[in-house]
Amino acid sequence: MKTTMDRFGRVVVPRTSGSAGLRPGVEIEIDEKENEVILKLVDHEPSLMMKEGLLVYSGKATGTSGGCPGAP
């Protein structure tokens, strides 16, 4: 797909089949890498969930292991 940016910096994303989850009002994260602009849908699933009576973290790890033994 090709589109253009208007003088206010807005980009119109053409309608798609909806399989990507794009719809009016959806929150999108924008990443820039070299000569690319990447649009990602914001995931609103909770990172902490109860599974079989245990609190489980399912988010992405950030930073370093902080010197924990056996961690990369």
mmCIF file of the N, C-alpha and C atoms, coordinates in Angstrom:
data_MODEL
# 
_entry.id   MODEL 
# 
loop_
_atom_site.group_PDB 
_atom_site.id 
_atom_site.type_symbol 
_atom_site.label_atom_id 
_atom_site.label_alt_id 
_atom_site.label_comp_id 
_atom_site.label_asym_id 
_atom_site.label_entity_id 
_atom_site.label_seq_id 
_atom_site.pdbx_PDB_ins_code 
_atom_site.Cartn_x 
_atom_site.Cartn_y 
_atom_site.Cartn_z 
_atom_site.occupancy 
_atom_site.B_iso_or_equiv 
_atom_site.pdbx_formal_charge 
_atom_site.auth_seq_id 
_atom_site.auth_comp_id 
_atom_site.auth_asym_id 
_atom_site.auth_atom_id 
_atom_site.pdbx_PDB_model_num 
ATOM 1   N N  . MET A 1 1  ? 0.836   -1.178  0.000  1.00 0.00 ? 1  MET A N  1 
ATOM 2   C CA . MET A 1 1  ? 0.000   0.000   0.000  1.00 0.00 ? 1  MET A CA 1 
ATOM 3   C C  . MET A 1 1  ? 0.881   1.241   0.000  1.00 0.00 ? 1  MET A C  1 
ATOM 4   N N  . LYS A 1 2  ? 0.439   2.240   -0.683 1.00 0.00 ? 2  LYS A N  1 
ATOM 5   C CA . LYS A 1 2  ? 1.117   3.528   -0.672 1.00 0.00 ? 2  LYS A CA 1 
ATOM 6   C C  . LYS A 1 2  ? 0.133   4.601   -0.248 1.00 0.00 ? 2  LYS A C  1 
ATOM 7   N N  . THR A 1 3  ? 0.653   5.582   0.475  1.00 0.00 ? 3  THR A N  1 
ATOM 8   C CA . THR A 1 3  ? -0.150  6.726   0.901  1.00 0.00 ? 3  THR A CA 1 
ATOM 9   C C  . THR A 1 3  ? 0.794   7.908   1.058  1.00 0.00 ? 3  THR A C  1 
ATOM 10  N N  . THR A 1 4  ? 0.281   9.060   1.382  1.00 0.00 ? 4  THR A N  1 
ATOM 11  C CA . THR A 1 4  ? 1.130   10.239  1.552  1.00 0.00 ? 4  THR A CA 1 
ATOM 12  C C  . THR A 1 4  ? 0.849   10.883  2.910  1.00 0.00 ? 4  THR A C  1 
ATOM 13  N N  . MET A 1 5  ? 1.785   11.706  3.352  1.00 0.00 ? 5  MET A N  1 
ATOM 14  C CA . MET A 1 5  ? 1.634   12.448  4.592  1.00 0.00 ? 5  MET A CA 1 
ATOM 15  C C  . MET A 1 5  ? 1.128   13.844  4.242  1.00 0.00 ? 5  MET A C  1 
ATOM 16  N N  . ASP A 1 6  ? 0.151   14.347  5.014  1.00 0.00 ? 6  ASP A N  1 
ATOM 17  C CA . ASP A 1 6  ? -0.329  15.700  4.734  1.00 0.00 ? 6  ASP A CA 1 
ATOM 18  C C  . ASP A 1 6  ? 0.552   16.726  5.442  1.00 0.00 ? 6  ASP A C  1 
ATOM 19  N N  . ARG A 1 7  ? 0.248   17.999  5.278  1.00 0.00 ? 7  ARG A N  1 
ATOM 20  C CA . ARG A 1 7  ? 1.108   19.056  5.816  1.00 0.00 ? 7  ARG A CA 1 
ATOM 21  C C  . ARG A 1 7  ? 1.104   19.115  7.339  1.00 0.00 ? 7  ARG A C  1 
ATOM 22  N N  . PHE A 1 8  ? 0.164   18.405  7.982  1.00 0.00 ? 8  PHE A N  1 
ATOM 23  C CA . PHE A 1 8  ? 0.103   18.351  9.442  1.00 0.00 ? 8  PHE A CA 1 
ATOM 24  C C  . PHE A 1 8  ? 0.814   17.118  10.001 1.00 0.00 ? 8  PHE A C  1 
ATOM 25  N N  . GLY A 1 9  ? 1.406   16.308  9.125  1.00 0.00 ? 9  GLY A N  1 
ATOM 26  C CA . GLY A 1 9  ? 2.122   15.110  9.553  1.00 0.00 ? 9  GLY A CA 1 
ATOM 27  C C  . GLY A 1 9  ? 1.234   13.888  9.723  1.00 0.00 ? 9  GLY A C  1 
ATOM 28  N N  . ARG A 1 10 ? 0.016   13.964  9.227  1.00 0.00 ? 10 ARG A N  1 
ATOM 29  C CA . ARG A 1 10 ? -0.914  12.840  9.349  1.00 0.00 ? 10 ARG A CA 1 
ATOM 30  C C  . ARG A 1 10 ? -0.803  11.923  8.146  1.00 0.00 ? 10 ARG A C  1 
ATOM 31  N N  . VAL A 1 11 ? -0.964  10.636  8.409  1.00 0.00 ? 11 VAL A N  1 
ATOM 32  C CA . VAL A 1 11 ? -0.948  9.630   7.352  1.00 0.00 ? 11 VAL A CA 1 
ATOM 33  C C  . VAL A 1 11 ? -2.278  8.890   7.407  1.00 0.00 ? 11 VAL A C  1 
ATOM 34  N N  . VAL A 1 12 ? -2.925  8.759   6.272  1.00 0.00 ? 12 VAL A N  1 
ATOM 35  C CA . VAL A 1 12 ? -4.173  8.004   6.195  1.00 0.00 ? 12 VAL A CA 1 
ATOM 36  C C  . VAL A 1 12 ? -3.829  6.575   5.807  1.00 0.00 ? 12 VAL A C  1 
ATOM 37  N N  . VAL A 1 13 ? -4.266  5.620   6.641  1.00 0.00 ? 13 VAL A N  1 
ATOM 38  C CA . VAL A 1 13 ? -4.065  4.205   6.329  1.00 0.00 ? 13 VAL A CA 1 
ATOM 39  C C  . VAL A 1 13 ? -5.306  3.739   5.578  1.00 0.00 ? 13 VAL A C  1 
ATOM 40  N N  . PRO A 1 14 ? -5.129  3.267   4.343  1.00 0.00 ? 14 PRO A N  1 
ATOM 41  C CA . PRO A 1 14 ? -6.286  2.807   3.570  1.00 0.00 ? 14 PRO A CA 1 
ATOM 42  C C  . PRO A 1 14 ? -7.006  1.662   4.267  1.00 0.00 ? 14 PRO A C  1 
ATOM 43  N N  . ARG A 1 15 ? -8.298  1.559   4.034  1.00 0.00 ? 15 ARG A N  1 
ATOM 44  C CA . ARG A 1 15 ? -9.078  0.465   4.625  1.00 0.00 ? 15 ARG A CA 1 
ATOM 45  C C  . ARG A 1 15 ? -8.515  -0.871  4.146  1.00 0.00 ? 15 ARG A C  1 
ATOM 46  N N  . THR A 1 16 ? -8.500  -1.815  5.073  1.00 0.00 ? 16 THR A N  1 
ATOM 47  C CA . THR A 1 16 ? -8.037  -3.162  4.743  1.00 0.00 ? 16 THR A CA 1 
ATOM 48  C C  . THR A 1 16 ? -9.154  -4.140  5.050  1.00 0.00 ? 16 THR A C  1 
ATOM 49  N N  . SER A 1 17 ? -8.880  -5.414  4.899  1.00 0.00 ? 17 SER A N  1 
ATOM 50  C CA . SER A 1 17 ? -9.897  -6.435  5.167  1.00 0.00 ? 17 SER A CA 1 
ATOM 51  C C  . SER A 1 17 ? -10.225 -6.539  6.652  1.00 0.00 ? 17 SER A C  1 
ATOM 52  N N  . GLY A 1 18 ? -9.409  -5.893  7.502  1.00 0.00 ? 18 GLY A N  1 
ATOM 53  C CA . GLY A 1 18 ? -9.652  -5.948  8.932  1.00 0.00 ? 18 GLY A CA 1 
ATOM 54  C C  . GLY A 1 18 ? -8.885  -7.058  9.620  1.00 0.00 ? 18 GLY A C  1 
ATOM 55  N N  . SER A 1 19 ? -8.180  -7.877  8.852  1.00 0.00 ? 19 SER A N  1 
ATOM 56  C CA . SER A 1 19 ? -7.456  -8.994  9.449  1.00 0.00 ? 19 SER A CA 1 
ATOM 57  C C  . SER A 1 19 ? -6.303  -8.524  10.321 1.00 0.00 ? 19 SER A C  1 
ATOM 58  N N  . ALA A 1 20 ? -5.811  -7.309  10.110 1.00 0.00 ? 20 ALA A N  1 
ATOM 59  C CA . ALA A 1 20 ? -4.714  -6.781  10.927 1.00 0.00 ? 20 ALA A CA 1 
ATOM 60  C C  . ALA A 1 20 ? -5.229  -6.169  12.223 1.00 0.00 ? 20 ALA A C  1 
ATOM 61  N N  . GLY A 1 21 ? -6.532  -6.025  12.367 1.00 0.00 ? 21 GLY A N  1 
ATOM 62  C CA . GLY A 1 21 ? -7.103  -5.447  13.579 1.00 0.00 ? 21 GLY A CA 1 
ATOM 63  C C  . GLY A 1 21 ? -7.186  -3.931  13.548 1.00 0.00 ? 21 GLY A C  1 
ATOM 64  N N  . LEU A 1 22 ? -6.900  -3.320  12.397 1.00 0.00 ? 22 LEU A N  1 
ATOM 65  C CA . LEU A 1 22 ? -6.979  -1.868  12.280 1.00 0.00 ? 22 LEU A CA 1 
ATOM 66  C C  . LEU A 1 22 ? -8.440  -1.447  12.147 1.00 0.00 ? 22 LEU A C  1 
ATOM 67  N N  . ARG A 1 23 ? -8.853  -0.529  13.010 1.00 0.00 ? 23 ARG A N  1 
ATOM 68  C CA . ARG A 1 23 ? -10.209 0.013   12.948 1.00 0.00 ? 23 ARG A CA 1 
ATOM 69  C C  . ARG A 1 23 ? -10.184 1.381   13.620 1.00 0.00 ? 23 ARG A C  1 
ATOM 70  N N  . PRO A 1 24 ? -11.155 2.223   13.368 1.00 0.00 ? 24 PRO A N  1 
ATOM 71  C CA . PRO A 1 24 ? -11.158 3.553   13.974 1.00 0.00 ? 24 PRO A CA 1 
ATOM 72  C C  . PRO A 1 24 ? -11.054 3.486   15.497 1.00 0.00 ? 24 PRO A C  1 
ATOM 73  N N  . GLY A 1 25 ? -10.183 4.319   16.062 1.00 0.00 ? 25 GLY A N  1 
ATOM 74  C CA . GLY A 1 25 ? -10.032 4.403   17.505 1.00 0.00 ? 25 GLY A CA 1 
ATOM 75  C C  . GLY A 1 25 ? -9.021  3.454   18.115 1.00 0.00 ? 25 GLY A C  1 
ATOM 76  N N  . VAL A 1 26 ? -8.483  2.512   17.330 1.00 0.00 ? 26 VAL A N  1 
ATOM 77  C CA . VAL A 1 26 ? -7.514  1.560   17.875 1.00 0.00 ? 26 VAL A CA 1 
ATOM 78  C C  . VAL A 1 26 ? -6.196  2.287   18.175 1.00 0.00 ? 26 VAL A C  1 
ATOM 79  N N  . GLU A 1 27 ? -5.539  1.917   19.272 1.00 0.00 ? 27 GLU A N  1 
ATOM 80  C CA . GLU A 1 27 ? -4.286  2.551   19.657 1.00 0.00 ? 27 GLU A CA 1 
ATOM 81  C C  . GLU A 1 27 ? -3.126  1.880   18.918 1.00 0.00 ? 27 GLU A C  1 
ATOM 82  N N  . ILE A 1 28 ? -2.262  2.708   18.335 1.00 0.00 ? 28 ILE A N  1 
ATOM 83  C CA . ILE A 1 28 ? -1.145  2.215   17.516 1.00 0.00 ? 28 ILE A CA 1 
ATOM 84  C C  . ILE A 1 28 ? 0.161   2.781   18.054 1.00 0.00 ? 28 ILE A C  1 
ATOM 85  N N  . GLU A 1 29 ? 1.165   1.921   18.142 1.00 0.00 ? 29 GLU A N  1 
ATOM 86  C CA . GLU A 1 29 ? 2.512   2.341   18.526 1.00 0.00 ? 29 GLU A CA 1 
ATOM 87  C C  . GLU A 1 29 ? 3.315   2.546   17.246 1.00 0.00 ? 29 GLU A C  1 
ATOM 88  N N  . ILE A 1 30 ? 4.113   3.618   17.203 1.00 0.00 ? 30 ILE A N  1 
ATOM 89  C CA . ILE A 1 30 ? 4.910   3.923   16.007 1.00 0.00 ? 30 ILE A CA 1 
ATOM 90  C C  . ILE A 1 30 ? 6.383   3.787   16.353 1.00 0.00 ? 30 ILE A C  1 
ATOM 91  N N  . ASP A 1 31 ? 7.089   2.947   15.607 1.00 0.00 ? 31 ASP A N  1 
ATOM 92  C CA . ASP A 1 31 ? 8.531   2.767   15.759 1.00 0.00 ? 31 ASP A CA 1 
ATOM 93  C C  . ASP A 1 31 ? 9.222   3.258   14.502 1.00 0.00 ? 31 ASP A C  1 
ATOM 94  N N  . GLU A 1 32 ? 10.368  3.913   14.684 1.00 0.00 ? 32 GLU A N  1 
ATOM 95  C CA . GLU A 1 32 ? 11.182  4.348   13.547 1.00 0.00 ? 32 GLU A CA 1 
ATOM 96  C C  . GLU A 1 32 ? 12.502  3.599   13.586 1.00 0.00 ? 32 GLU A C  1 
ATOM 97  N N  . LYS A 1 33 ? 12.889  3.019   12.453 1.00 0.00 ? 33 LYS A N  1 
ATOM 98  C CA . LYS A 1 33 ? 14.172  2.329   12.319 1.00 0.00 ? 33 LYS A CA 1 
ATOM 99  C C  . LYS A 1 33 ? 14.740  2.664   10.953 1.00 0.00 ? 33 LYS A C  1 
ATOM 100 N N  . GLU A 1 34 ? 15.910  3.287   10.963 1.00 0.00 ? 34 GLU A N  1 
ATOM 101 C CA . GLU A 1 34 ? 16.590  3.705   9.736  1.00 0.00 ? 34 GLU A CA 1 
ATOM 102 C C  . GLU A 1 34 ? 15.609  4.383   8.791  1.00 0.00 ? 34 GLU A C  1 
ATOM 103 N N  . ASN A 1 35 ? 15.264  3.769   7.672  1.00 0.00 ? 35 ASN A N  1 
ATOM 104 C CA . ASN A 1 35 ? 14.359  4.405   6.715  1.00 0.00 ? 35 ASN A CA 1 
ATOM 105 C C  . ASN A 1 35 ? 12.962  3.772   6.737  1.00 0.00 ? 35 ASN A C  1 
ATOM 106 N N  . GLU A 1 36 ? 12.558  3.201   7.896  1.00 0.00 ? 36 GLU A N  1 
ATOM 107 C CA . GLU A 1 36 ? 11.258  2.559   8.012  1.00 0.00 ? 36 GLU A CA 1 
ATOM 108 C C  . GLU A 1 36 ? 10.450  3.192   9.138  1.00 0.00 ? 36 GLU A C  1 
ATOM 109 N N  . VAL A 1 37 ? 9.152   3.217   8.962  1.00 0.00 ? 37 VAL A N  1 
ATOM 110 C CA . VAL A 1 37 ? 8.217   3.577   10.023 1.00 0.00 ? 37 VAL A CA 1 
ATOM 111 C C  . VAL A 1 37 ? 7.318   2.363   10.198 1.00 0.00 ? 37 VAL A C  1 
ATOM 112 N N  . ILE A 1 38 ? 7.277   1.821   11.429 1.00 0.00 ? 38 ILE A N  1 
ATOM 113 C CA . ILE A 1 38 ? 6.554   0.584   11.690 1.00 0.00 ? 38 ILE A CA 1 
ATOM 114 C C  . ILE A 1 38 ? 5.371   0.888   12.602 1.00 0.00 ? 38 ILE A C  1 
ATOM 115 N N  . LEU A 1 39 ? 4.174   0.462   12.190 1.00 0.00 ? 39 LEU A N  1 
ATOM 116 C CA . LEU A 1 39 ? 2.967   0.624   12.987 1.00 0.00 ? 39 LEU A CA 1 
ATOM 117 C C  . LEU A 1 39 ? 2.658   -0.700  13.668 1.00 0.00 ? 39 LEU A C  1 
ATOM 118 N N  . LYS A 1 40 ? 2.428   -0.657  14.990 1.00 0.00 ? 40 LYS A N  1 
ATOM 119 C CA . LYS A 1 40 ? 2.093   -1.868  15.735 1.00 0.00 ? 40 LYS A CA 1 
ATOM 120 C C  . LYS A 1 40 ? 0.860   -1.591  16.578 1.00 0.00 ? 40 LYS A C  1 
ATOM 121 N N  . LEU A 1 41 ? -0.054  -2.550  16.621 1.00 0.00 ? 41 LEU A N  1 
ATOM 122 C CA . LEU A 1 41 ? -1.209  -2.421  17.492 1.00 0.00 ? 41 LEU A CA 1 
ATOM 123 C C  . LEU A 1 41 ? -0.739  -2.550  18.933 1.00 0.00 ? 41 LEU A C  1 
ATOM 124 N N  . VAL A 1 42 ? -1.266  -1.719  19.816 1.00 0.00 ? 42 VAL A N  1 
ATOM 125 C CA . VAL A 1 42 ? -0.897  -1.765  21.227 1.00 0.00 ? 42 VAL A CA 1 
ATOM 126 C C  . VAL A 1 42 ? -1.645  -2.928  21.869 1.00 0.00 ? 42 VAL A C  1 
ATOM 127 N N  . ASP A 1 43 ? -0.887  -3.789  22.539 1.00 0.00 ? 43 ASP A N  1 
ATOM 128 C CA . ASP A 1 43 ? -1.447  -4.964  23.196 1.00 0.00 ? 43 ASP A CA 1 
ATOM 129 C C  . ASP A 1 43 ? -1.890  -4.579  24.598 1.00 0.00 ? 43 ASP A C  1 
ATOM 130 N N  . HIS A 1 44 ? -3.171  -4.746  24.883 1.00 0.00 ? 44 HIS A N  1 
ATOM 131 C CA . HIS A 1 44 ? -3.689  -4.359  26.187 1.00 0.00 ? 44 HIS A CA 1 
ATOM 132 C C  . HIS A 1 44 ? -3.967  -5.552  27.094 1.00 0.00 ? 44 HIS A C  1 
ATOM 133 N N  . GLU A 1 45 ? -3.390  -6.705  26.766 1.00 0.00 ? 45 GLU A N  1 
ATOM 134 C CA . GLU A 1 45 ? -3.568  -7.847  27.640 1.00 0.00 ? 45 GLU A CA 1 
ATOM 135 C C  . GLU A 1 45 ? -2.790  -7.606  28.926 1.00 0.00 ? 45 GLU A C  1 
ATOM 136 N N  . PRO A 1 46 ? -3.344  -7.991  30.062 1.00 0.00 ? 46 PRO A N  1 
ATOM 137 C CA . PRO A 1 46 ? -2.607  -7.786  31.308 1.00 0.00 ? 46 PRO A CA 1 
ATOM 138 C C  . PRO A 1 46 ? -1.339  -8.631  31.337 1.00 0.00 ? 46 PRO A C  1 
ATOM 139 N N  . SER A 1 47 ? -0.267  -8.057  31.881 1.00 0.00 ? 47 SER A N  1 
ATOM 140 C CA . SER A 1 47 ? 0.985   -8.805  31.939 1.00 0.00 ? 47 SER A CA 1 
ATOM 141 C C  . SER A 1 47 ? 1.017   -9.748  33.138 1.00 0.00 ? 47 SER A C  1 
ATOM 142 N N  . LEU A 1 48 ? 0.156   -9.525  34.127 1.00 0.00 ? 48 LEU A N  1 
ATOM 143 C CA . LEU A 1 48 ? 0.039   -10.434 35.276 1.00 0.00 ? 48 LEU A CA 1 
ATOM 144 C C  . LEU A 1 48 ? -1.318  -11.109 35.239 1.00 0.00 ? 48 LEU A C  1 
ATOM 145 N N  . MET A 1 49 ? -1.302  -12.443 35.296 1.00 0.00 ? 49 MET A N  1 
ATOM 146 C CA . MET A 1 49 ? -2.539  -13.214 35.248 1.00 0.00 ? 49 MET A CA 1 
ATOM 147 C C  . MET A 1 49 ? -2.454  -14.367 36.235 1.00 0.00 ? 49 MET A C  1 
ATOM 148 N N  . MET A 1 50 ? -3.604  -14.781 36.728 1.00 0.00 ? 50 MET A N  1 
ATOM 149 C CA . MET A 1 50 ? -3.658  -15.953 37.601 1.00 0.00 ? 50 MET A CA 1 
ATOM 150 C C  . MET A 1 50 ? -3.825  -17.190 36.725 1.00 0.00 ? 50 MET A C  1 
ATOM 151 N N  . LYS A 1 51 ? -2.922  -18.153 36.891 1.00 0.00 ? 51 LYS A N  1 
ATOM 152 C CA . LYS A 1 51 ? -3.021  -19.427 36.176 1.00 0.00 ? 51 LYS A CA 1 
ATOM 153 C C  . LYS A 1 51 ? -2.817  -20.540 37.187 1.00 0.00 ? 51 LYS A C  1 
ATOM 154 N N  . GLU A 1 52 ? -3.828  -21.365 37.335 1.00 0.00 ? 52 GLU A N  1 
ATOM 155 C CA . GLU A 1 52 ? -3.781  -22.499 38.258 1.00 0.00 ? 52 GLU A CA 1 
ATOM 156 C C  . GLU A 1 52 ? -3.356  -22.066 39.663 1.00 0.00 ? 52 GLU A C  1 
ATOM 157 N N  . GLY A 1 53 ? -3.882  -20.920 40.106 1.00 0.00 ? 53 GLY A N  1 
ATOM 158 C CA . GLY A 1 53 ? -3.613  -20.440 41.455 1.00 0.00 ? 53 GLY A CA 1 
ATOM 159 C C  . GLY A 1 53 ? -2.299  -19.708 41.634 1.00 0.00 ? 53 GLY A C  1 
ATOM 160 N N  . LEU A 1 54 ? -1.549  -19.507 40.553 1.00 0.00 ? 54 LEU A N  1 
ATOM 161 C CA . LEU A 1 54 ? -0.271  -18.802 40.627 1.00 0.00 ? 54 LEU A CA 1 
ATOM 162 C C  . LEU A 1 54 ? -0.339  -17.513 39.826 1.00 0.00 ? 54 LEU A C  1 
ATOM 163 N N  . LEU A 1 55 ? 0.330   -16.470 40.314 1.00 0.00 ? 55 LEU A N  1 
ATOM 164 C CA . LEU A 1 55 ? 0.417   -15.220 39.588 1.00 0.00 ? 55 LEU A CA 1 
ATOM 165 C C  . LEU A 1 55 ? 1.558   -15.350 38.579 1.00 0.00 ? 55 LEU A C  1 
ATOM 166 N N  . VAL A 1 56 ? 1.239   -15.228 37.286 1.00 0.00 ? 56 VAL A N  1 
ATOM 167 C CA . VAL A 1 56 ? 2.203   -15.458 36.212 1.00 0.00 ? 56 VAL A CA 1 
ATOM 168 C C  . VAL A 1 56 ? 2.396   -14.172 35.419 1.00 0.00 ? 56 VAL A C  1 
ATOM 169 N N  . TYR A 1 57 ? 3.657   -13.798 35.183 1.00 0.00 ? 57 TYR A N  1 
ATOM 170 C CA . TYR A 1 57 ? 4.000   -12.626 34.366 1.00 0.00 ? 57 TYR A CA 1 
ATOM 171 C C  . TYR A 1 57 ? 4.180   -13.079 32.928 1.00 0.00 ? 57 TYR A C  1 
ATOM 172 N N  . SER A 1 58 ? 3.454   -12.451 32.000 1.00 0.00 ? 58 SER A N  1 
ATOM 173 C CA . SER A 1 58 ? 3.540   -12.852 30.604 1.00 0.00 ? 58 SER A CA 1 
ATOM 174 C C  . SER A 1 58 ? 4.009   -11.710 29.703 1.00 0.00 ? 58 SER A C  1 
ATOM 175 N N  . GLY A 1 59 ? 4.540   -10.646 30.299 1.00 0.00 ? 59 GLY A N  1 
ATOM 176 C CA . GLY A 1 59 ? 5.011   -9.511  29.513 1.00 0.00 ? 59 GLY A CA 1 
ATOM 177 C C  . GLY A 1 59 ? 6.410   -9.745  28.969 1.00 0.00 ? 59 GLY A C  1 
ATOM 178 N N  . LYS A 1 60 ? 6.968   -8.712  28.377 1.00 0.00 ? 60 LYS A N  1 
ATOM 179 C CA . LYS A 1 60 ? 8.314   -8.778  27.832 1.00 0.00 ? 60 LYS A CA 1 
ATOM 180 C C  . LYS A 1 60 ? 9.308   -8.292  28.869 1.00 0.00 ? 60 LYS A C  1 
ATOM 181 N N  . ALA A 1 61 ? 10.415  -8.999  28.978 1.00 0.00 ? 61 ALA A N  1 
ATOM 182 C CA . ALA A 1 61 ? 11.478  -8.578  29.886 1.00 0.00 ? 61 ALA A CA 1 
ATOM 183 C C  . ALA A 1 61 ? 12.213  -7.394  29.283 1.00 0.00 ? 61 ALA A C  1 
ATOM 184 N N  . THR A 1 62 ? 12.558  -6.431  30.114 1.00 0.00 ? 62 THR A N  1 
ATOM 185 C CA . THR A 1 62 ? 13.328  -5.283  29.646 1.00 0.00 ? 62 THR A CA 1 
ATOM 186 C C  . THR A 1 62 ? 14.572  -5.139  30.499 1.00 0.00 ? 62 THR A C  1 
ATOM 187 N N  . GLY A 1 63 ? 15.588  -4.533  29.947 1.00 0.00 ? 63 GLY A N  1 
ATOM 188 C CA . GLY A 1 63 ? 16.809  -4.317  30.707 1.00 0.00 ? 63 GLY A CA 1 
ATOM 189 C C  . GLY A 1 63 ? 17.646  -5.578  30.807 1.00 0.00 ? 63 GLY A C  1 
ATOM 190 N N  . THR A 1 64 ? 18.443  -5.651  31.876 1.00 0.00 ? 64 THR A N  1 
ATOM 191 C CA . THR A 1 64 ? 19.320  -6.802  32.077 1.00 0.00 ? 64 THR A CA 1 
ATOM 192 C C  . THR A 1 64 ? 18.822  -7.635  33.238 1.00 0.00 ? 64 THR A C  1 
ATOM 193 N N  . SER A 1 65 ? 19.467  -8.745  33.461 1.00 0.00 ? 65 SER A N  1 
ATOM 194 C CA . SER A 1 65 ? 19.061  -9.657  34.528 1.00 0.00 ? 65 SER A CA 1 
ATOM 195 C C  . SER A 1 65 ? 19.445  -9.139  35.899 1.00 0.00 ? 65 SER A C  1 
ATOM 196 N N  . GLY A 1 66 ? 20.247  -8.077  35.974 1.00 0.00 ? 66 GLY A N  1 
ATOM 197 C CA . GLY A 1 66 ? 20.630  -7.502  37.249 1.00 0.00 ? 66 GLY A CA 1 
ATOM 198 C C  . GLY A 1 66 ? 21.584  -8.384  38.037 1.00 0.00 ? 66 GLY A C  1 
ATOM 199 N N  . GLY A 1 67 ? 22.329  -9.220  37.329 1.00 0.00 ? 67 GLY A N  1 
ATOM 200 C CA . GLY A 1 67 ? 23.315  -10.063 37.998 1.00 0.00 ? 67 GLY A CA 1 
ATOM 201 C C  . GLY A 1 67 ? 22.751  -11.307 38.623 1.00 0.00 ? 67 GLY A C  1 
ATOM 202 N N  . CYS A 1 68 ? 21.560  -11.716 38.253 1.00 0.00 ? 68 CYS A N  1 
ATOM 203 C CA . CYS A 1 68 ? 20.980  -12.939 38.800 1.00 0.00 ? 68 CYS A CA 1 
ATOM 204 C C  . CYS A 1 68 ? 21.774  -14.144 38.316 1.00 0.00 ? 68 CYS A C  1 
ATOM 205 N N  . PRO A 1 69 ? 22.122  -15.061 39.202 1.00 0.00 ? 69 PRO A N  1 
ATOM 206 C CA . PRO A 1 69 ? 22.882  -16.247 38.788 1.00 0.00 ? 69 PRO A CA 1 
ATOM 207 C C  . PRO A 1 69 ? 22.121  -17.055 37.746 1.00 0.00 ? 69 PRO A C  1 
ATOM 208 N N  . GLY A 1 70 ? 22.819  -17.458 36.705 1.00 0.00 ? 70 GLY A N  1 
ATOM 209 C CA . GLY A 1 70 ? 22.235  -18.287 35.661 1.00 0.00 ? 70 GLY A CA 1 
ATOM 210 C C  . GLY A 1 70 ? 21.441  -17.543 34.614 1.00 0.00 ? 70 GLY A C  1 
ATOM 211 N N  . ALA A 1 71 ? 21.255  -16.246 34.797 1.00 0.00 ? 71 ALA A N  1 
ATOM 212 C CA . ALA A 1 71 ? 20.497  -15.442 33.823 1.00 0.00 ? 71 ALA A CA 1 
ATOM 213 C C  . ALA A 1 71 ? 21.447  -14.855 32.794 1.00 0.00 ? 71 ALA A C  1 
ATOM 214 N N  . PRO A 1 72 ? 20.975  -14.708 31.558 1.00 0.00 ? 72 PRO A N  1 
ATOM 215 C CA . PRO A 1 72 ? 21.846  -14.119 30.507 1.00 0.00 ? 72 PRO A CA 1 
ATOM 216 C C  . PRO A 1 72 ? 22.140  -12.663 30.739 1.00 0.00 ? 72 PRO A C  1 
# 
